[in-house]
Amino acid sequence: MPRRDEEARRGLAAAVALHQHGRTRGVREHVHEVLTDEPTFRESWPRDVARAIRGR
């Protein structure tokens, strides 16, 4: 049974707000920029993540 106290409700509200914020184009573009500056970007998995974030 999930918790239904005030702390759990606040945590869920924060998670929803972060998720909605992360879906904005500006945030996705910022995350993409950060990923492409990483030295590990030469590997395939960060490029796959970057493409998924950009919606390609």
PDB file with SEQRES, HELIX, SHEET and CRYST1 records, atoms N, CA, C and O in Angstrom:
SEQRES   1 A   56  MET PRO ARG ARG ASP GLU GLU ALA ARG ARG GLY LEU ALA          
SEQRES   2 A   56  ALA ALA VAL ALA LEU HIS GLN HIS GLY ARG THR ARG GLY          
SEQRES   3 A   56  VAL ARG GLU HIS VAL HIS GLU VAL LEU THR ASP GLU PRO          
SEQRES   4 A   56  THR PHE ARG GLU SER TRP PRO ARG ASP VAL ALA ARG ALA          
SEQRES   5 A   56  ILE ARG GLY ARG                                              
HELIX    1 AA1 GLU A    6  GLY A   22  1                                  17    
HELIX    2 AA2 ARG A   25  THR A   36  1                                  12    
HELIX    3 AA3 PRO A   39  ARG A   42  5                                   4    
HELIX    4 AA4 SER A   44  ARG A   54  1                                  11    
CRYST1    1.000    1.000    1.000  90.00  90.00  90.00 P 1           1          
ATOM      1  N   MET A   1       0.834  -1.176   0.000  1.00  0.00           N  
ATOM      2  CA  MET A   1       0.000   0.000   0.000  1.00  0.00           C  
ATOM      3  C   MET A   1       0.884   1.246   0.000  1.00  0.00           C  
ATOM      4  O   MET A   1       1.766   1.362   0.851  1.00  0.00           O  
ATOM      5  N   PRO A   2       0.678   2.170  -0.917  1.00  0.00           N  
ATOM      6  CA  PRO A   2       1.501   3.372  -0.939  1.00  0.00           C  
ATOM      7  C   PRO A   2       1.200   4.284   0.248  1.00  0.00           C  
ATOM      8  O   PRO A   2       0.099   4.296   0.798  1.00  0.00           O  
ATOM      9  N   ARG A   3       2.220   5.038   0.613  1.00  0.00           N  
ATOM     10  CA  ARG A   3       2.022   6.020   1.688  1.00  0.00           C  
ATOM     11  C   ARG A   3       1.109   7.128   1.193  1.00  0.00           C  
ATOM     12  O   ARG A   3       1.128   7.480   0.014  1.00  0.00           O  
ATOM     13  N   ARG A   4       0.321   7.667   2.086  1.00  0.00           N  
ATOM     14  CA  ARG A   4      -0.610   8.736   1.728  1.00  0.00           C  
ATOM     15  C   ARG A   4      -0.497   9.935   2.683  1.00  0.00           C  
ATOM     16  O   ARG A   4      -1.426  10.730   2.827  1.00  0.00           O  
ATOM     17  N   ASP A   5       0.657  10.032   3.321  1.00  0.00           N  
ATOM     18  CA  ASP A   5       0.838  11.147   4.246  1.00  0.00           C  
ATOM     19  C   ASP A   5       1.278  12.407   3.489  1.00  0.00           C  
ATOM     20  O   ASP A   5       1.516  12.376   2.281  1.00  0.00           O  
ATOM     21  N   GLU A   6       1.377  13.498   4.222  1.00  0.00           N  
ATOM     22  CA  GLU A   6       1.704  14.793   3.600  1.00  0.00           C  
ATOM     23  C   GLU A   6       3.086  14.778   2.952  1.00  0.00           C  
ATOM     24  O   GLU A   6       3.267  15.353   1.878  1.00  0.00           O  
ATOM     25  N   GLU A   7       4.052  14.136   3.580  1.00  0.00           N  
ATOM     26  CA  GLU A   7       5.400  14.074   3.016  1.00  0.00           C  
ATOM     27  C   GLU A   7       5.396  13.344   1.667  1.00  0.00           C  
ATOM     28  O   GLU A   7       6.065  13.773   0.727  1.00  0.00           O  
ATOM     29  N   ALA A   8       4.657  12.266   1.576  1.00  0.00           N  
ATOM     30  CA  ALA A   8       4.561  11.524   0.322  1.00  0.00           C  
ATOM     31  C   ALA A   8       3.876  12.368  -0.748  1.00  0.00           C  
ATOM     32  O   ALA A   8       4.300  12.356  -1.903  1.00  0.00           O  
ATOM     33  N   ARG A   9       2.841  13.088  -0.390  1.00  0.00           N  
ATOM     34  CA  ARG A   9       2.146  13.959  -1.353  1.00  0.00           C  
ATOM     35  C   ARG A   9       3.061  15.073  -1.854  1.00  0.00           C  
ATOM     36  O   ARG A   9       3.053  15.401  -3.040  1.00  0.00           O  
ATOM     37  N   ARG A  10       3.841  15.649  -0.956  1.00  0.00           N  
ATOM     38  CA  ARG A  10       4.785  16.709  -1.375  1.00  0.00           C  
ATOM     39  C   ARG A  10       5.852  16.136  -2.303  1.00  0.00           C  
ATOM     40  O   ARG A  10       6.233  16.771  -3.286  1.00  0.00           O  
ATOM     41  N   GLY A  11       6.323  14.954  -1.991  1.00  0.00           N  
ATOM     42  CA  GLY A  11       7.328  14.307  -2.836  1.00  0.00           C  
ATOM     43  C   GLY A  11       6.777  14.008  -4.217  1.00  0.00           C  
ATOM     44  O   GLY A  11       7.463  14.219  -5.217  1.00  0.00           O  
ATOM     45  N   LEU A  12       5.563  13.527  -4.281  1.00  0.00           N  
ATOM     46  CA  LEU A  12       4.932  13.248  -5.564  1.00  0.00           C  
ATOM     47  C   LEU A  12       4.710  14.535  -6.358  1.00  0.00           C  
ATOM     48  O   LEU A  12       4.921  14.558  -7.570  1.00  0.00           O  
ATOM     49  N   ALA A  13       4.293  15.587  -5.694  1.00  0.00           N  
ATOM     50  CA  ALA A  13       4.091  16.876  -6.368  1.00  0.00           C  
ATOM     51  C   ALA A  13       5.415  17.403  -6.914  1.00  0.00           C  
ATOM     52  O   ALA A  13       5.453  17.942  -8.020  1.00  0.00           O  
ATOM     53  N   ALA A  14       6.494  17.257  -6.160  1.00  0.00           N  
ATOM     54  CA  ALA A  14       7.805  17.697  -6.629  1.00  0.00           C  
ATOM     55  C   ALA A  14       8.243  16.876  -7.837  1.00  0.00           C  
ATOM     56  O   ALA A  14       8.790  17.424  -8.794  1.00  0.00           O  
ATOM     57  N   ALA A  15       8.007  15.574  -7.798  1.00  0.00           N  
ATOM     58  CA  ALA A  15       8.375  14.711  -8.930  1.00  0.00           C  
ATOM     59  C   ALA A  15       7.602  15.102 -10.185  1.00  0.00           C  
ATOM     60  O   ALA A  15       8.171  15.145 -11.276  1.00  0.00           O  
ATOM     61  N   VAL A  16       6.328  15.382 -10.040  1.00  0.00           N  
ATOM     62  CA  VAL A  16       5.509  15.795 -11.190  1.00  0.00           C  
ATOM     63  C   VAL A  16       6.015  17.126 -11.743  1.00  0.00           C  
ATOM     64  O   VAL A  16       6.115  17.289 -12.959  1.00  0.00           O  
ATOM     65  N   ALA A  17       6.332  18.070 -10.873  1.00  0.00           N  
ATOM     66  CA  ALA A  17       6.829  19.375 -11.320  1.00  0.00           C  
ATOM     67  C   ALA A  17       8.163  19.228 -12.056  1.00  0.00           C  
ATOM     68  O   ALA A  17       8.365  19.859 -13.093  1.00  0.00           O  
ATOM     69  N   LEU A  18       9.067  18.409 -11.534  1.00  0.00           N  
ATOM     70  CA  LEU A  18      10.348  18.190 -12.205  1.00  0.00           C  
ATOM     71  C   LEU A  18      10.158  17.518 -13.560  1.00  0.00           C  
ATOM     72  O   LEU A  18      10.822  17.872 -14.534  1.00  0.00           O  
ATOM     73  N   HIS A  19       9.264  16.564 -13.617  1.00  0.00           N  
ATOM     74  CA  HIS A  19       8.988  15.882 -14.879  1.00  0.00           C  
ATOM     75  C   HIS A  19       8.451  16.868 -15.915  1.00  0.00           C  
ATOM     76  O   HIS A  19       8.893  16.864 -17.063  1.00  0.00           O  
ATOM     77  N   GLN A  20       7.513  17.700 -15.520  1.00  0.00           N  
ATOM     78  CA  GLN A  20       6.948  18.684 -16.450  1.00  0.00           C  
ATOM     79  C   GLN A  20       8.019  19.681 -16.888  1.00  0.00           C  
ATOM     80  O   GLN A  20       8.077  20.050 -18.061  1.00  0.00           O  
ATOM     81  N   HIS A  21       8.852  20.113 -15.970  1.00  0.00           N  
ATOM     82  CA  HIS A  21       9.926  21.047 -16.301  1.00  0.00           C  
ATOM     83  C   HIS A  21      10.905  20.404 -17.287  1.00  0.00           C  
ATOM     84  O   HIS A  21      11.360  21.050 -18.231  1.00  0.00           O  
ATOM     85  N   GLY A  22      11.221  19.143 -17.061  1.00  0.00           N  
ATOM     86  CA  GLY A  22      12.150  18.433 -17.928  1.00  0.00           C  
ATOM     87  C   GLY A  22      11.621  18.207 -19.326  1.00  0.00           C  
ATOM     88  O   GLY A  22      12.400  17.941 -20.241  1.00  0.00           O  
ATOM     89  N   ARG A  23      10.328  18.304 -19.514  1.00  0.00           N  
ATOM     90  CA  ARG A  23       9.743  18.119 -20.836  1.00  0.00           C  
ATOM     91  C   ARG A  23       9.784  19.392 -21.684  1.00  0.00           C  
ATOM     92  O   ARG A  23       9.429  19.356 -22.862  1.00  0.00           O  
ATOM     93  N   THR A  24      10.212  20.512 -21.102  1.00  0.00           N  
ATOM     94  CA  THR A  24      10.254  21.756 -21.869  1.00  0.00           C  
ATOM     95  C   THR A  24      11.452  21.733 -22.814  1.00  0.00           C  
ATOM     96  O   THR A  24      12.480  21.119 -22.530  1.00  0.00           O  
ATOM     97  N   ARG A  25      11.293  22.408 -23.929  1.00  0.00           N  
ATOM     98  CA  ARG A  25      12.340  22.423 -24.949  1.00  0.00           C  
ATOM     99  C   ARG A  25      13.646  23.013 -24.417  1.00  0.00           C  
ATOM    100  O   ARG A  25      14.723  22.489 -24.701  1.00  0.00           O  
ATOM    101  N   GLY A  26      13.556  24.087 -23.657  1.00  0.00           N  
ATOM    102  CA  GLY A  26      14.756  24.725 -23.137  1.00  0.00           C  
ATOM    103  C   GLY A  26      15.576  23.805 -22.255  1.00  0.00           C  
ATOM    104  O   GLY A  26      16.802  23.771 -22.361  1.00  0.00           O  
ATOM    105  N   VAL A  27      14.916  23.065 -21.391  1.00  0.00           N  
ATOM    106  CA  VAL A  27      15.625  22.143 -20.502  1.00  0.00           C  
ATOM    107  C   VAL A  27      16.236  21.002 -21.306  1.00  0.00           C  
ATOM    108  O   VAL A  27      17.379  20.614 -21.064  1.00  0.00           O  
ATOM    109  N   ARG A  28      15.484  20.466 -22.257  1.00  0.00           N  
ATOM    110  CA  ARG A  28      16.023  19.382 -23.091  1.00  0.00           C  
ATOM    111  C   ARG A  28      17.252  19.859 -23.869  1.00  0.00           C  
ATOM    112  O   ARG A  28      18.233  19.126 -23.986  1.00  0.00           O  
ATOM    113  N   GLU A  29      17.202  21.069 -24.394  1.00  0.00           N  
ATOM    114  CA  GLU A  29      18.351  21.597 -25.127  1.00  0.00           C  
ATOM    115  C   GLU A  29      19.553  21.791 -24.209  1.00  0.00           C  
ATOM    116  O   GLU A  29      20.689  21.524 -24.604  1.00  0.00           O  
ATOM    117  N   HIS A  30      19.305  22.256 -22.982  1.00  0.00           N  
ATOM    118  CA  HIS A  30      20.403  22.435 -22.025  1.00  0.00           C  
ATOM    119  C   HIS A  30      21.049  21.088 -21.682  1.00  0.00           C  
ATOM    120  O   HIS A  30      22.275  20.977 -21.660  1.00  0.00           O  
ATOM    121  N   VAL A  31      20.244  20.083 -21.419  1.00  0.00           N  
ATOM    122  CA  VAL A  31      20.776  18.754 -21.105  1.00  0.00           C  
ATOM    123  C   VAL A  31      21.573  18.229 -22.298  1.00  0.00           C  
ATOM    124  O   VAL A  31      22.629  17.621 -22.119  1.00  0.00           O  
ATOM    125  N   HIS A  32      21.077  18.460 -23.504  1.00  0.00           N  
ATOM    126  CA  HIS A  32      21.791  18.034 -24.710  1.00  0.00           C  
ATOM    127  C   HIS A  32      23.159  18.714 -24.789  1.00  0.00           C  
ATOM    128  O   HIS A  32      24.157  18.061 -25.092  1.00  0.00           O  
ATOM    129  N   GLU A  33      23.209  20.013 -24.521  1.00  0.00           N  
ATOM    130  CA  GLU A  33      24.481  20.742 -24.549  1.00  0.00           C  
ATOM    131  C   GLU A  33      25.463  20.177 -23.528  1.00  0.00           C  
ATOM    132  O   GLU A  33      26.644  20.003 -23.826  1.00  0.00           O  
ATOM    133  N   VAL A  34      24.973  19.892 -22.329  1.00  0.00           N  
ATOM    134  CA  VAL A  34      25.838  19.342 -21.284  1.00  0.00           C  
ATOM    135  C   VAL A  34      26.362  17.974 -21.712  1.00  0.00           C  
ATOM    136  O   VAL A  34      27.545  17.681 -21.537  1.00  0.00           O  
ATOM    137  N   LEU A  35      25.499  17.143 -22.264  1.00  0.00           N  
ATOM    138  CA  LEU A  35      25.925  15.809 -22.701  1.00  0.00           C  
ATOM    139  C   LEU A  35      26.994  15.879 -23.781  1.00  0.00           C  
ATOM    140  O   LEU A  35      27.977  15.140 -23.735  1.00  0.00           O  
ATOM    141  N   THR A  36      26.804  16.768 -24.752  1.00  0.00           N  
ATOM    142  CA  THR A  36      27.746  16.818 -25.872  1.00  0.00           C  
ATOM    143  C   THR A  36      29.109  17.363 -25.456  1.00  0.00           C  
ATOM    144  O   THR A  36      30.091  17.163 -26.171  1.00  0.00           O  
ATOM    145  N   ASP A  37      29.193  18.047 -24.316  1.00  0.00           N  
ATOM    146  CA  ASP A  37      30.478  18.538 -23.821  1.00  0.00           C  
ATOM    147  C   ASP A  37      31.248  17.492 -23.024  1.00  0.00           C  
ATOM    148  O   ASP A  37      32.414  17.708 -22.692  1.00  0.00           O  
ATOM    149  N   GLU A  38      30.625  16.381 -22.717  1.00  0.00           N  
ATOM    150  CA  GLU A  38      31.273  15.343 -21.914  1.00  0.00           C  
ATOM    151  C   GLU A  38      32.298  14.574 -22.737  1.00  0.00           C  
ATOM    152  O   GLU A  38      32.047  14.286 -23.907  1.00  0.00           O  
ATOM    153  N   PRO A  39      33.450  14.233 -22.153  1.00  0.00           N  
ATOM    154  CA  PRO A  39      34.457  13.446 -22.875  1.00  0.00           C  
ATOM    155  C   PRO A  39      33.931  12.073 -23.321  1.00  0.00           C  
ATOM    156  O   PRO A  39      34.371  11.538 -24.339  1.00  0.00           O  
ATOM    157  N   THR A  40      33.000  11.515 -22.563  1.00  0.00           N  
ATOM    158  CA  THR A  40      32.471  10.189 -22.921  1.00  0.00           C  
ATOM    159  C   THR A  40      31.512  10.246 -24.096  1.00  0.00           C  
ATOM    160  O   THR A  40      31.000   9.211 -24.521  1.00  0.00           O  
ATOM    161  N   PHE A  41      31.259  11.437 -24.630  1.00  0.00           N  
ATOM    162  CA  PHE A  41      30.320  11.568 -25.744  1.00  0.00           C  
ATOM    163  C   PHE A  41      30.813  10.820 -26.984  1.00  0.00           C  
ATOM    164  O   PHE A  41      30.047  10.599 -27.922  1.00  0.00           O  
ATOM    165  N   ARG A  42      32.085  10.434 -26.987  1.00  0.00           N  
ATOM    166  CA  ARG A  42      32.612   9.640 -28.101  1.00  0.00           C  
ATOM    167  C   ARG A  42      32.016   8.237 -28.120  1.00  0.00           C  
ATOM    168  O   ARG A  42      32.005   7.575 -29.158  1.00  0.00           O  
ATOM    169  N   GLU A  43      31.524   7.790 -26.974  1.00  0.00           N  
ATOM    170  CA  GLU A  43      30.889   6.471 -26.919  1.00  0.00           C  
ATOM    171  C   GLU A  43      29.465   6.574 -27.470  1.00  0.00           C  
ATOM    172  O   GLU A  43      28.890   7.661 -27.527  1.00  0.00           O  
ATOM    173  N   SER A  44      28.909   5.441 -27.872  1.00  0.00           N  
ATOM    174  CA  SER A  44      27.597   5.471 -28.535  1.00  0.00           C  
ATOM    175  C   SER A  44      26.433   5.747 -27.586  1.00  0.00           C  
ATOM    176  O   SER A  44      25.466   6.396 -27.986  1.00  0.00           O  
ATOM    177  N   TRP A  45      26.499   5.273 -26.341  1.00  0.00           N  
ATOM    178  CA  TRP A  45      25.323   5.398 -25.466  1.00  0.00           C  
ATOM    179  C   TRP A  45      24.968   6.843 -25.137  1.00  0.00           C  
ATOM    180  O   TRP A  45      23.779   7.159 -25.092  1.00  0.00           O  
ATOM    181  N   PRO A  46      25.960   7.773 -24.897  1.00  0.00           N  
ATOM    182  CA  PRO A  46      25.521   9.147 -24.632  1.00  0.00           C  
ATOM    183  C   PRO A  46      24.929   9.808 -25.876  1.00  0.00           C  
ATOM    184  O   PRO A  46      24.052  10.666 -25.768  1.00  0.00           O  
ATOM    185  N   ARG A  47      25.402   9.415 -27.042  1.00  0.00           N  
ATOM    186  CA  ARG A  47      24.820   9.969 -28.273  1.00  0.00           C  
ATOM    187  C   ARG A  47      23.382   9.493 -28.440  1.00  0.00           C  
ATOM    188  O   ARG A  47      22.525  10.253 -28.891  1.00  0.00           O  
ATOM    189  N   ASP A  48      23.112   8.237 -28.077  1.00  0.00           N  
ATOM    190  CA  ASP A  48      21.742   7.722 -28.135  1.00  0.00           C  
ATOM    191  C   ASP A  48      20.836   8.511 -27.189  1.00  0.00           C  
ATOM    192  O   ASP A  48      19.706   8.852 -27.539  1.00  0.00           O  
ATOM    193  N   VAL A  49      21.341   8.795 -25.992  1.00  0.00           N  
ATOM    194  CA  VAL A  49      20.552   9.582 -25.021  1.00  0.00           C  
ATOM    195  C   VAL A  49      20.304  10.981 -25.568  1.00  0.00           C  
ATOM    196  O   VAL A  49      19.188  11.495 -25.480  1.00  0.00           O  
ATOM    197  N   ALA A  50      21.334  11.597 -26.131  1.00  0.00           N  
ATOM    198  CA  ALA A  50      21.206  12.949 -26.663  1.00  0.00           C  
ATOM    199  C   ALA A  50      20.176  12.994 -27.807  1.00  0.00           C  
ATOM    200  O   ALA A  50      19.373  13.923 -27.885  1.00  0.00           O  
ATOM    201  N   ARG A  51      20.207  11.997 -28.681  1.00  0.00           N  
ATOM    202  CA  ARG A  51      19.216  11.947 -29.774  1.00  0.00           C  
ATOM    203  C   ARG A  51      17.804  11.782 -29.224  1.00  0.00           C  
ATOM    204  O   ARG A  51      16.862  12.403 -29.717  1.00  0.00           O  
ATOM    205  N   ALA A  52      17.665  10.948 -28.209  1.00  0.00           N  
ATOM    206  CA  ALA A  52      16.332  10.740 -27.618  1.00  0.00           C  
ATOM    207  C   ALA A  52      15.808  12.025 -26.969  1.00  0.00           C  
ATOM    208  O   ALA A  52      14.622  12.340 -27.064  1.00  0.00           O  
ATOM    209  N   ILE A  53      16.700  12.755 -26.316  1.00  0.00           N  
ATOM    210  CA  ILE A  53      16.302  14.007 -25.660  1.00  0.00           C  
ATOM    211  C   ILE A  53      15.879  15.045 -26.698  1.00  0.00           C  
ATOM    212  O   ILE A  53      14.905  15.773 -26.504  1.00  0.00           O  
ATOM    213  N   ARG A  54      16.614  15.102 -27.788  1.00  0.00           N  
ATOM    214  CA  ARG A  54      16.299  16.078 -28.822  1.00  0.00           C  
ATOM    215  C   ARG A  54      15.093  15.669 -29.645  1.00  0.00           C  
ATOM    216  O   ARG A  54      14.571  16.472 -30.419  1.00  0.00           O  
ATOM    217  N   GLY A  55      14.643  14.427 -29.488  1.00  0.00           N  
ATOM    218  CA  GLY A  55      13.454  13.967 -30.202  1.00  0.00           C  
ATOM    219  C   GLY A  55      13.723  13.522 -31.632  1.00  0.00           C  
ATOM    220  O   GLY A  55      12.851  13.582 -32.499  1.00  0.00           O  
ATOM    221  N   ARG A  56      14.948  13.079 -31.853  1.00  0.00           N  
ATOM    222  CA  ARG A  56      15.302  12.626 -33.208  1.00  0.00           C  
ATOM    223  C   ARG A  56      15.335  11.134 -33.289  1.00  0.00           C  
ATOM    224  O   ARG A  56      15.614  10.579 -34.351  1.00  0.00           O  
TER     225      ARG A  56                                                      
END                                                                             
